[in-house]
Amino acid sequence: MKINVGSTDRILRIVVGLALIGLTLAGTIGAWGWIGVVPLLTGVFKFCPAYTLLGMNTCPMDAKK
């Protein structure tokens, strides 16, 4: 897996994922809030399978490995 998620994108994914999970645990939103696991994991692992399929990349050239 090549890194394809940049730092700004990564931070946003983690924040949104944690917010959705937190709102679900608080009972504010329904079970669909567990979808927050997806952006959380893609942010933590710096890899997004959808970006690979779409040919996208938000990671700067020097950080790719």
N, CA, C and O atoms as a Tripos MOL2 file, in Angstrom:
@<TRIPOS>MOLECULE
protein
  260   259    65     0     0
PROTEIN
NO_CHARGES

@<TRIPOS>ATOM
      1 N           0.8380   -1.1720    0.0000 N.3       1 MET1
      2 CA          0.0000    0.0000    0.0000 C.3       1 MET1
      3 C           0.8860    1.2400    0.0000 C.2       1 MET1
      4 O           1.7140    1.4230    0.8930 O.2       1 MET1
      5 N           0.7070    2.0800   -0.9990 N.am      2 LYS2
      6 CA          1.4240    3.3430   -1.0540 C.3       2 LYS2
      7 C           0.6200    4.4100   -0.3330 C.2       2 LYS2
      8 O          -0.6110    4.4000   -0.3660 O.2       2 LYS2
      9 N           1.3050    5.3150    0.3080 N.am      3 ILE3
     10 CA          0.6410    6.4270    0.9790 C.3       3 ILE3
     11 C           0.0030    7.3170   -0.0790 C.2       3 ILE3
     12 O           0.6740    7.7430   -1.0190 O.2       3 ILE3
     13 N          -1.2920    7.5990    0.0670 N.am      4 ASN4
     14 CA         -1.9560    8.4850   -0.8800 C.3       4 ASN4
     15 C          -2.8560    9.5110   -0.1950 C.2       4 ASN4
     16 O          -3.6790   10.1540   -0.8480 O.2       4 ASN4
     17 N          -2.7000    9.6660    1.1260 N.am      5 VAL5
     18 CA         -3.4810   10.6380    1.8770 C.3       5 VAL5
     19 C          -2.5040   11.6220    2.5280 C.2       5 VAL5
     20 O          -1.6600   11.2300    3.3340 O.2       5 VAL5
     21 N          -2.6280   12.8980    2.1690 N.am      6 GLY6
     22 CA         -1.7670   13.9410    2.7030 C.3       6 GLY6
     23 C          -2.1330   14.3180    4.1230 C.2       6 GLY6
     24 O          -3.1260   13.8310    4.6620 O.2       6 GLY6
     25 N          -1.3310   15.1900    4.7380 N.am      7 SER7
     26 CA         -1.5100   15.5130    6.1480 C.3       7 SER7
     27 C          -2.8060   16.2680    6.4350 C.2       7 SER7
     28 O          -3.4770   15.9580    7.4180 O.2       7 SER7
     29 N          -3.1800   17.2480    5.6110 N.am      8 THR8
     30 CA         -4.4350   17.9700    5.8490 C.3       8 THR8
     31 C          -5.6210   17.0370    5.6740 C.2       8 THR8
     32 O          -6.5410   17.0320    6.4910 O.2       8 THR8
     33 N          -5.5970   16.2620    4.6270 N.am      9 ASP9
     34 CA         -6.6430   15.2760    4.3610 C.3       9 ASP9
     35 C          -6.7190   14.2790    5.5130 C.2       9 ASP9
     36 O          -7.8100   13.9040    5.9440 O.2       9 ASP9
     37 N          -5.5860   13.8610    5.9980 N.am     10 ARG10
     38 CA         -5.5100   12.8830    7.0800 C.3      10 ARG10
     39 C          -6.1520   13.4280    8.3580 C.2      10 ARG10
     40 O          -6.9420   12.7390    9.0030 O.2      10 ARG10
     41 N          -5.8100   14.6550    8.7170 N.am     11 ILE11
     42 CA         -6.3620   15.2610    9.9270 C.3      11 ILE11
     43 C          -7.8790   15.3880    9.8200 C.2      11 ILE11
     44 O          -8.5980   15.0800   10.7700 O.2      11 ILE11
     45 N          -8.3660   15.8440    8.6620 N.am     12 LEU12
     46 CA         -9.8120   15.9760    8.4700 C.3      12 LEU12
     47 C         -10.5250   14.6340    8.5800 C.2      12 LEU12
     48 O         -11.5970   14.5390    9.1770 O.2      12 LEU12
     49 N          -9.9280   13.6030    8.0030 N.am     13 ARG13
     50 CA        -10.5370   12.2710    8.0710 C.3      13 ARG13
     51 C         -10.6290   11.7760    9.5160 C.2      13 ARG13
     52 O         -11.6570   11.2400    9.9280 O.2      13 ARG13
     53 N          -9.5680   11.9550   10.2690 N.am     14 ILE14
     54 CA         -9.5590   11.5040   11.6640 C.3      14 ILE14
     55 C         -10.5780   12.2730   12.4920 C.2      14 ILE14
     56 O         -11.3090   11.6770   13.2830 O.2      14 ILE14
     57 N         -10.6330   13.5850   12.3180 N.am     15 VAL15
     58 CA        -11.5770   14.4100   13.0780 C.3      15 VAL15
     59 C         -13.0290   14.0450   12.7330 C.2      15 VAL15
     60 O         -13.8600   13.8840   13.6270 O.2      15 VAL15
     61 N         -13.3240   13.9170   11.4500 N.am     16 VAL16
     62 CA        -14.6890   13.5670   11.0280 C.3      16 VAL16
     63 C         -15.0560   12.1700   11.5330 C.2      16 VAL16
     64 O         -16.1640   11.9520   12.0220 O.2      16 VAL16
     65 N         -14.1290   11.2360   11.4130 N.am     17 GLY17
     66 CA        -14.3960    9.8740   11.8840 C.3      17 GLY17
     67 C         -14.6800    9.8230   13.3720 C.2      17 GLY17
     68 O         -15.6300    9.1730   13.8070 O.2      17 GLY17
     69 N         -13.8510   10.5130   14.1580 N.am     18 LEU18
     70 CA        -14.0640   10.5350   15.6080 C.3      18 LEU18
     71 C         -15.3680   11.2510   15.9650 C.2      18 LEU18
     72 O         -16.0720   10.8360   16.8850 O.2      18 LEU18
     73 N         -15.6900   12.3260   15.2370 N.am     19 ALA19
     74 CA        -16.9350   13.0570   15.4990 C.3      19 ALA19
     75 C         -18.1510   12.1670   15.2340 C.2      19 ALA19
     76 O         -19.0780   12.1240   16.0430 O.2      19 ALA19
     77 N         -18.1480   11.4630   14.1120 N.am     20 LEU20
     78 CA        -19.2760   10.5800   13.7990 C.3      20 LEU20
     79 C         -19.4280    9.4660   14.8300 C.2      20 LEU20
     80 O         -20.5380    9.1560   15.2610 O.2      20 LEU20
     81 N         -18.3220    8.8770   15.2140 N.am     21 ILE21
     82 CA        -18.3770    7.7990   16.2160 C.3      21 ILE21
     83 C         -18.8390    8.3550   17.5580 C.2      21 ILE21
     84 O         -19.6470    7.7310   18.2470 O.2      21 ILE21
     85 N         -18.3330    9.5180   17.9270 N.am     22 GLY22
     86 CA        -18.7430   10.1490   19.1840 C.3      22 GLY22
     87 C         -20.2250   10.4860   19.2090 C.2      22 GLY22
     88 O         -20.8980   10.2610   20.2150 O.2      22 GLY22
     89 N         -20.7400   11.0280   18.1020 N.am     23 LEU23
     90 CA        -22.1650   11.3450   18.0250 C.3      23 LEU23
     91 C         -23.0240   10.0840   18.0890 C.2      23 LEU23
     92 O         -24.1220   10.1040   18.6440 O.2      23 LEU23
     93 N         -22.5280    9.0030   17.5280 N.am     24 THR24
     94 CA        -23.2550    7.7340   17.5900 C.3      24 THR24
     95 C         -23.2920    7.2130   19.0250 C.2      24 THR24
     96 O         -24.3370    6.7770   19.5090 O.2      24 THR24
     97 N         -22.1580    7.2600   19.6880 N.am     25 LEU25
     98 CA        -22.1000    6.7860   21.0730 C.3      25 LEU25
     99 C         -22.9550    7.6410   22.0040 C.2      25 LEU25
    100 O         -23.5010    7.1420   22.9880 O.2      25 LEU25
    101 N         -23.0680    8.9340   21.6880 N.am     26 ALA26
    102 CA        -23.8820    9.8440   22.5030 C.3      26 ALA26
    103 C         -25.3730    9.6960   22.2070 C.2      26 ALA26
    104 O         -26.2050   10.2270   22.9420 O.2      26 ALA26
    105 N         -25.7130    8.9850   21.1460 N.am     27 GLY27
    106 CA        -27.1080    8.7770   20.8000 C.3      27 GLY27
    107 C         -27.7020    9.9110   19.9810 C.2      27 GLY27
    108 O         -28.9150    9.9520   19.7730 O.2      27 GLY27
    109 N         -26.8690   10.8310   19.5120 N.am     28 THR28
    110 CA        -27.3510   11.9600   18.7240 C.3      28 THR28
    111 C         -27.7500   11.5330   17.3200 C.2      28 THR28
    112 O         -28.7530   12.0010   16.7810 O.2      28 THR28
    113 N         -26.9700   10.6560   16.7400 N.am     29 ILE29
    114 CA        -27.3020   10.1300   15.4170 C.3      29 ILE29
    115 C         -27.4240    8.6150   15.5260 C.2      29 ILE29
    116 O         -26.9650    8.0080   16.4940 O.2      29 ILE29
    117 N         -28.0350    8.0320   14.5410 N.am     30 GLY30
    118 CA        -28.2930    6.5910   14.5780 C.3      30 GLY30
    119 C         -27.0570    5.7530   14.2970 C.2      30 GLY30
    120 O         -25.9230    6.2290   14.3400 O.2      30 GLY30
    121 N         -27.3190    4.5040   14.0130 N.am     31 ALA31
    122 CA        -26.2590    3.5280   13.7730 C.3      31 ALA31
    123 C         -25.4130    3.8540   12.5460 C.2      31 ALA31
    124 O         -24.2920    3.3600   12.4190 O.2      31 ALA31
    125 N         -25.9440    4.6870   11.6340 N.am     32 TRP32
    126 CA        -25.1700    5.0740   10.4580 C.3      32 TRP32
    127 C         -23.9100    5.8340   10.8320 C.2      32 TRP32
    128 O         -22.9940    5.9380   10.0160 O.2      32 TRP32
    129 N         -23.8420    6.3540   12.0130 N.am     33 GLY33
    130 CA        -22.6560    7.0760   12.4680 C.3      33 GLY33
    131 C         -21.4180    6.1980   12.5570 C.2      33 GLY33
    132 O         -20.2910    6.6930   12.5680 O.2      33 GLY33
    133 N         -21.6390    4.8940   12.6220 N.am     34 TRP34
    134 CA        -20.4970    3.9780   12.6670 C.3      34 TRP34
    135 C         -19.7060    3.9800   11.3630 C.2      34 TRP34
    136 O         -18.6100    3.4240   11.2940 O.2      34 TRP34
    137 N         -20.2640    4.6070   10.3330 N.am     35 ILE35
    138 CA        -19.5250    4.7570    9.0790 C.3      35 ILE35
    139 C         -18.2840    5.6140    9.3160 C.2      35 ILE35
    140 O         -17.3800    5.6350    8.4800 O.2      35 ILE35
    141 N         -18.2300    6.3100   10.4260 N.am     36 GLY36
    142 CA        -17.0650    7.1110   10.8020 C.3      36 GLY36
    143 C         -15.8050    6.2770   10.9830 C.2      36 GLY36
    144 O         -14.6980    6.8150   10.9970 O.2      36 GLY36
    145 N         -15.9680    4.9800   11.1190 N.am     37 VAL37
    146 CA        -14.8090    4.0910   11.2270 C.3      37 VAL37
    147 C         -13.9820    4.1360    9.9310 C.2      37 VAL37
    148 O         -12.7570    4.0290    9.9690 O.2      37 VAL37
    149 N         -14.6540    4.2930    8.8020 N.am     38 VAL38
    150 CA        -13.9610    4.2970    7.5040 C.3      38 VAL38
    151 C         -13.0030    5.4800    7.3760 C.2      38 VAL38
    152 O         -11.8200    5.2630    7.1150 O.2      38 VAL38
    153 N         -13.4620    6.7300    7.5490 N.am     39 PRO39
    154 CA        -12.4980    7.8300    7.4520 C.3      39 PRO39
    155 C         -11.4400    7.7840    8.5500 C.2      39 PRO39
    156 O         -10.2980    8.1880    8.3290 O.2      39 PRO39
    157 N         -11.8110    7.2970    9.7270 N.am     40 LEU40
    158 CA        -10.8390    7.1770   10.8110 C.3      40 LEU40
    159 C          -9.7000    6.2360   10.4210 C.2      40 LEU40
    160 O          -8.5300    6.5740   10.5980 O.2      40 LEU40
    161 N         -10.0320    5.0710    9.8980 N.am     41 LEU41
    162 CA         -9.0000    4.1010    9.5160 C.3      41 LEU41
    163 C          -8.1770    4.5700    8.3180 C.2      41 LEU41
    164 O          -6.9650    4.3560    8.2810 O.2      41 LEU41
    165 N          -8.8270    5.2100    7.3350 N.am     42 THR42
    166 CA         -8.0590    5.6950    6.1890 C.3      42 THR42
    167 C          -7.1240    6.8200    6.6070 C.2      42 THR42
    168 O          -6.0500    6.9750    6.0260 O.2      42 THR42
    169 N          -7.5130    7.6040    7.6010 N.am     43 GLY43
    170 CA         -6.6330    8.6480    8.1120 C.3      43 GLY43
    171 C          -5.4760    8.0800    8.9080 C.2      43 GLY43
    172 O          -4.3460    8.5490    8.7800 O.2      43 GLY43
    173 N          -5.7410    7.0890    9.7190 N.am     44 VAL44
    174 CA         -4.6910    6.4770   10.5440 C.3      44 VAL44
    175 C          -3.6570    5.7540    9.6760 C.2      44 VAL44
    176 O          -2.4560    5.8530    9.9280 O.2      44 VAL44
    177 N          -4.1210    5.0300    8.6590 N.am     45 PHE45
    178 CA         -3.2080    4.2560    7.8190 C.3      45 PHE45
    179 C          -2.6590    5.0300    6.6160 C.2      45 PHE45
    180 O          -1.8320    4.5070    5.8690 O.2      45 PHE45
    181 N          -3.1150    6.2730    6.4260 N.am     46 LYS46
    182 CA         -2.6420    7.1460    5.3390 C.3      46 LYS46
    183 C          -2.8800    6.5290    3.9520 C.2      46 LYS46
    184 O          -2.1510    6.8220    3.0040 O.2      46 LYS46
    185 N          -3.8760    5.6970    3.8450 N.am     47 PHE47
    186 CA         -4.1760    5.0350    2.5740 C.3      47 PHE47
    187 C          -5.6800    4.9940    2.3640 C.2      47 PHE47
    188 O          -6.4300    4.5960    3.2560 O.2      47 PHE47
    189 N          -6.1180    5.4060    1.1820 N.am     48 CYS48
    190 CA         -7.5340    5.3780    0.8320 C.3      48 CYS48
    191 C          -7.7120    4.5470   -0.4380 C.2      48 CYS48
    192 O          -7.2340    4.9390   -1.5020 O.2      48 CYS48
    193 N          -8.3920    3.4080   -0.3410 N.am     49 PRO49
    194 CA         -8.6080    2.5720   -1.5210 C.3      49 PRO49
    195 C          -9.3800    3.2980   -2.6230 C.2      49 PRO49
    196 O          -9.1200    3.0640   -3.8030 O.2      49 PRO49
    197 N         -10.3050    4.1570   -2.2710 N.am     50 ALA50
    198 CA        -11.0730    4.9000   -3.2730 C.3      50 ALA50
    199 C         -10.1600    5.8280   -4.0750 C.2      50 ALA50
    200 O         -10.3460    5.9850   -5.2810 O.2      50 ALA50
    201 N          -9.1780    6.4430   -3.4170 N.am     51 TYR51
    202 CA         -8.2240    7.2950   -4.1270 C.3      51 TYR51
    203 C          -7.4540    6.4860   -5.1600 C.2      51 TYR51
    204 O          -7.1780    6.9800   -6.2530 O.2      51 TYR51
    205 N          -7.1050    5.2570   -4.8280 N.am     52 THR52
    206 CA         -6.3870    4.3950   -5.7640 C.3      52 THR52
    207 C          -7.2490    4.1040   -6.9910 C.2      52 THR52
    208 O          -6.7690    4.1720   -8.1230 O.2      52 THR52
    209 N          -8.5110    3.7830   -6.7650 N.am     53 LEU53
    210 CA         -9.4150    3.4920   -7.8780 C.3      53 LEU53
    211 C          -9.6470    4.7060   -8.7640 C.2      53 LEU53
    212 O          -9.7920    4.5750   -9.9800 O.2      53 LEU53
    213 N          -9.6830    5.9010   -8.1470 N.am     54 LEU54
    214 CA         -9.9420    7.1250   -8.9000 C.3      54 LEU54
    215 C          -8.6750    7.8010   -9.4090 C.2      54 LEU54
    216 O          -8.7490    8.8000  -10.1250 O.2      54 LEU54
    217 N          -7.5140    7.2640   -9.0450 N.am     55 GLY55
    218 CA         -6.2480    7.8410   -9.4760 C.3      55 GLY55
    219 C          -5.9090    9.1440   -8.7720 C.2      55 GLY55
    220 O          -5.1690    9.9680   -9.3100 O.2      55 GLY55
    221 N          -6.4410    9.3340   -7.5770 N.am     56 MET56
    222 CA         -6.1910   10.5640   -6.8270 C.3      56 MET56
    223 C          -5.0660   10.3620   -5.8250 C.2      56 MET56
    224 O          -4.7120    9.2380   -5.4690 O.2      56 MET56
    225 N          -4.5120   11.4940   -5.3770 N.am     57 ASN57
    226 CA         -3.4480   11.4560   -4.3880 C.3      57 ASN57
    227 C          -3.3350   12.8360   -3.7610 C.2      57 ASN57
    228 O          -3.2080   13.8230   -4.4860 O.2      57 ASN57
    229 N          -3.3770   12.9360   -2.4340 N.am     58 THR58
    230 CA         -3.2310   14.2250   -1.7610 C.3      58 THR58
    231 C          -1.9180   14.3160   -0.9930 C.2      58 THR58
    232 O          -1.6840   15.2770   -0.2600 O.2      58 THR58
    233 N          -1.0740   13.3230   -1.1640 N.am     59 CYS59
    234 CA          0.2070   13.2810   -0.4620 C.3      59 CYS59
    235 C           1.2780   13.9780   -1.2950 C.2      59 CYS59
    236 O           1.3790   13.7310   -2.4970 O.2      59 CYS59
    237 N           2.0850   14.8500   -0.6720 N.am     60 PRO60
    238 CA          3.1820   15.4960   -1.4210 C.3      60 PRO60
    239 C           4.1880   14.4650   -1.9460 C.2      60 PRO60
    240 O           4.3350   13.3920   -1.3610 O.2      60 PRO60
    241 N           4.8630   14.7780   -3.0170 N.am     61 MET61
    242 CA          5.7810   13.8480   -3.6690 C.3      61 MET61
    243 C           6.9020   13.3530   -2.7520 C.2      61 MET61
    244 O           7.2690   12.1800   -2.8270 O.2      61 MET61
    245 N           7.4580   14.2120   -1.8880 N.am     62 ASP62
    246 CA          8.5880   13.8080   -1.0550 C.3      62 ASP62
    247 C           8.1740   12.8750    0.0810 C.2      62 ASP62
    248 O           9.0370   12.2180    0.6630 O.2      62 ASP62
    249 N           6.8950   12.7940    0.4150 N.am     63 ALA63
    250 CA          6.4400   11.9370    1.5150 C.3      63 ALA63
    251 C           6.0120   10.5510    1.0490 C.2      63 ALA63
    252 O           5.7690    9.6740    1.8780 O.2      63 ALA63
    253 N           5.9160   10.3400   -0.2410 N.am     64 LYS64
    254 CA          5.4850    9.0390   -0.7580 C.3      64 LYS64
    255 C           6.5800    7.9990   -0.5650 C.2      64 LYS64
    256 O           7.7660    8.2800   -0.7430 O.2      64 LYS64
    257 N           6.1610    6.7980   -0.1990 N.am     65 LYS65
    258 CA          7.1360    5.7170   -0.0100 C.3      65 LYS65
    259 C           6.5710    4.4310   -0.5310 C.2      65 LYS65
    260 O           7.2340    3.3950   -0.4680 O.2      65 LYS65
@<TRIPOS>BOND
     1     1     2 1
     2     2     3 1
     3     3     4 2
     4     3     5 am
     5     5     6 1
     6     6     7 1
     7     7     8 2
     8     7     9 am
     9     9    10 1
    10    10    11 1
    11    11    12 2
    12    11    13 am
    13    13    14 1
    14    14    15 1
    15    15    16 2
    16    15    17 am
    17    17    18 1
    18    18    19 1
    19    19    20 2
    20    19    21 am
    21    21    22 1
    22    22    23 1
    23    23    24 2
    24    23    25 am
    25    25    26 1
    26    26    27 1
    27    27    28 2
    28    27    29 am
    29    29    30 1
    30    30    31 1
    31    31    32 2
    32    31    33 am
    33    33    34 1
    34    34    35 1
    35    35    36 2
    36    35    37 am
    37    37    38 1
    38    38    39 1
    39    39    40 2
    40    39    41 am
    41    41    42 1
    42    42    43 1
    43    43    44 2
    44    43    45 am
    45    45    46 1
    46    46    47 1
    47    47    48 2
    48    47    49 am
    49    49    50 1
    50    50    51 1
    51    51    52 2
    52    51    53 am
    53    53    54 1
    54    54    55 1
    55    55    56 2
    56    55    57 am
    57    57    58 1
    58    58    59 1
    59    59    60 2
    60    59    61 am
    61    61    62 1
    62    62    63 1
    63    63    64 2
    64    63    65 am
    65    65    66 1
    66    66    67 1
    67    67    68 2
    68    67    69 am
    69    69    70 1
    70    70    71 1
    71    71    72 2
    72    71    73 am
    73    73    74 1
    74    74    75 1
    75    75    76 2
    76    75    77 am
    77    77    78 1
    78    78    79 1
    79    79    80 2
    80    79    81 am
    81    81    82 1
    82    82    83 1
    83    83    84 2
    84    83    85 am
    85    85    86 1
    86    86    87 1
    87    87    88 2
    88    87    89 am
    89    89    90 1
    90    90    91 1
    91    91    92 2
    92    91    93 am
    93    93    94 1
    94    94    95 1
    95    95    96 2
    96    95    97 am
    97    97    98 1
    98    98    99 1
    99    99   100 2
   100    99   101 am
   101   101   102 1
   102   102   103 1
   103   103   104 2
   104   103   105 am
   105   105   106 1
   106   106   107 1
   107   107   108 2
   108   107   109 am
   109   109   110 1
   110   110   111 1
   111   111   112 2
   112   111   113 am
   113   113   114 1
   114   114   115 1
   115   115   116 2
   116   115   117 am
   117   117   118 1
   118   118   119 1
   119   119   120 2
   120   119   121 am
   121   121   122 1
   122   122   123 1
   123   123   124 2
   124   123   125 am
   125   125   126 1
   126   126   127 1
   127   127   128 2
   128   127   129 am
   129   129   130 1
   130   130   131 1
   131   131   132 2
   132   131   133 am
   133   133   134 1
   134   134   135 1
   135   135   136 2
   136   135   137 am
   137   137   138 1
   138   138   139 1
   139   139   140 2
   140   139   141 am
   141   141   142 1
   142   142   143 1
   143   143   144 2
   144   143   145 am
   145   145   146 1
   146   146   147 1
   147   147   148 2
   148   147   149 am
   149   149   150 1
   150   150   151 1
   151   151   152 2
   152   151   153 am
   153   153   154 1
   154   154   155 1
   155   155   156 2
   156   155   157 am
   157   157   158 1
   158   158   159 1
   159   159   160 2
   160   159   161 am
   161   161   162 1
   162   162   163 1
   163   163   164 2
   164   163   165 am
   165   165   166 1
   166   166   167 1
   167   167   168 2
   168   167   169 am
   169   169   170 1
   170   170   171 1
   171   171   172 2
   172   171   173 am
   173   173   174 1
   174   174   175 1
   175   175   176 2
   176   175   177 am
   177   177   178 1
   178   178   179 1
   179   179   180 2
   180   179   181 am
   181   181   182 1
   182   182   183 1
   183   183   184 2
   184   183   185 am
   185   185   186 1
   186   186   187 1
   187   187   188 2
   188   187   189 am
   189   189   190 1
   190   190   191 1
   191   191   192 2
   192   191   193 am
   193   193   194 1
   194   194   195 1
   195   195   196 2
   196   195   197 am
   197   197   198 1
   198   198   199 1
   199   199   200 2
   200   199   201 am
   201   201   202 1
   202   202   203 1
   203   203   204 2
   204   203   205 am
   205   205   206 1
   206   206   207 1
   207   207   208 2
   208   207   209 am
   209   209   210 1
   210   210   211 1
   211   211   212 2
   212   211   213 am
   213   213   214 1
   214   214   215 1
   215   215   216 2
   216   215   217 am
   217   217   218 1
   218   218   219 1
   219   219   220 2
   220   219   221 am
   221   221   222 1
   222   222   223 1
   223   223   224 2
   224   223   225 am
   225   225   226 1
   226   226   227 1
   227   227   228 2
   228   227   229 am
   229   229   230 1
   230   230   231 1
   231   231   232 2
   232   231   233 am
   233   233   234 1
   234   234   235 1
   235   235   236 2
   236   235   237 am
   237   237   238 1
   238   238   239 1
   239   239   240 2
   240   239   241 am
   241   241   242 1
   242   242   243 1
   243   243   244 2
   244   243   245 am
   245   245   246 1
   246   246   247 1
   247   247   248 2
   248   247   249 am
   249   249   250 1
   250   250   251 1
   251   251   252 2
   252   251   253 am
   253   253   254 1
   254   254   255 1
   255   255   256 2
   256   255   257 am
   257   257   258 1
   258   258   259 1
   259   259   260 2
@<TRIPOS>SUBSTRUCTURE
     1 MET1         2 RESIDUE 1 A MET
     2 LYS2         6 RESIDUE 1 A LYS
     3 ILE3        10 RESIDUE 1 A ILE
     4 ASN4        14 RESIDUE 1 A ASN
     5 VAL5        18 RESIDUE 1 A VAL
     6 GLY6        22 RESIDUE 1 A GLY
     7 SER7        26 RESIDUE 1 A SER
     8 THR8        30 RESIDUE 1 A THR
     9 ASP9        34 RESIDUE 1 A ASP
    10 ARG10       38 RESIDUE 1 A ARG
    11 ILE11       42 RESIDUE 1 A ILE
    12 LEU12       46 RESIDUE 1 A LEU
    13 ARG13       50 RESIDUE 1 A ARG
    14 ILE14       54 RESIDUE 1 A ILE
    15 VAL15       58 RESIDUE 1 A VAL
    16 VAL16       62 RESIDUE 1 A VAL
    17 GLY17       66 RESIDUE 1 A GLY
    18 LEU18       70 RESIDUE 1 A LEU
    19 ALA19       74 RESIDUE 1 A ALA
    20 LEU20       78 RESIDUE 1 A LEU
    21 ILE21       82 RESIDUE 1 A ILE
    22 GLY22       86 RESIDUE 1 A GLY
    23 LEU23       90 RESIDUE 1 A LEU
    24 THR24       94 RESIDUE 1 A THR
    25 LEU25       98 RESIDUE 1 A LEU
    26 ALA26      102 RESIDUE 1 A ALA
    27 GLY27      106 RESIDUE 1 A GLY
    28 THR28      110 RESIDUE 1 A THR
    29 ILE29      114 RESIDUE 1 A ILE
    30 GLY30      118 RESIDUE 1 A GLY
    31 ALA31      122 RESIDUE 1 A ALA
    32 TRP32      126 RESIDUE 1 A TRP
    33 GLY33      130 RESIDUE 1 A GLY
    34 TRP34      134 RESIDUE 1 A TRP
    35 ILE35      138 RESIDUE 1 A ILE
    36 GLY36      142 RESIDUE 1 A GLY
    37 VAL37      146 RESIDUE 1 A VAL
    38 VAL38      150 RESIDUE 1 A VAL
    39 PRO39      154 RESIDUE 1 A PRO
    40 LEU40      158 RESIDUE 1 A LEU
    41 LEU41      162 RESIDUE 1 A LEU
    42 THR42      166 RESIDUE 1 A THR
    43 GLY43      170 RESIDUE 1 A GLY
    44 VAL44      174 RESIDUE 1 A VAL
    45 PHE45      178 RESIDUE 1 A PHE
    46 LYS46      182 RESIDUE 1 A LYS
    47 PHE47      186 RESIDUE 1 A PHE
    48 CYS48      190 RESIDUE 1 A CYS
    49 PRO49      194 RESIDUE 1 A PRO
    50 ALA50      198 RESIDUE 1 A ALA
    51 TYR51      202 RESIDUE 1 A TYR
    52 THR52      206 RESIDUE 1 A THR
    53 LEU53      210 RESIDUE 1 A LEU
    54 LEU54      214 RESIDUE 1 A LEU
    55 GLY55      218 RESIDUE 1 A GLY
    56 MET56      222 RESIDUE 1 A MET
    57 ASN57      226 RESIDUE 1 A ASN
    58 THR58      230 RESIDUE 1 A THR
    59 CYS59      234 RESIDUE 1 A CYS
    60 PRO60      238 RESIDUE 1 A PRO
    61 MET61      242 RESIDUE 1 A MET
    62 ASP62      246 RESIDUE 1 A ASP
    63 ALA63      250 RESIDUE 1 A ALA
    64 LYS64      254 RESIDUE 1 A LYS
    65 LYS65      258 RESIDUE 1 A LYS
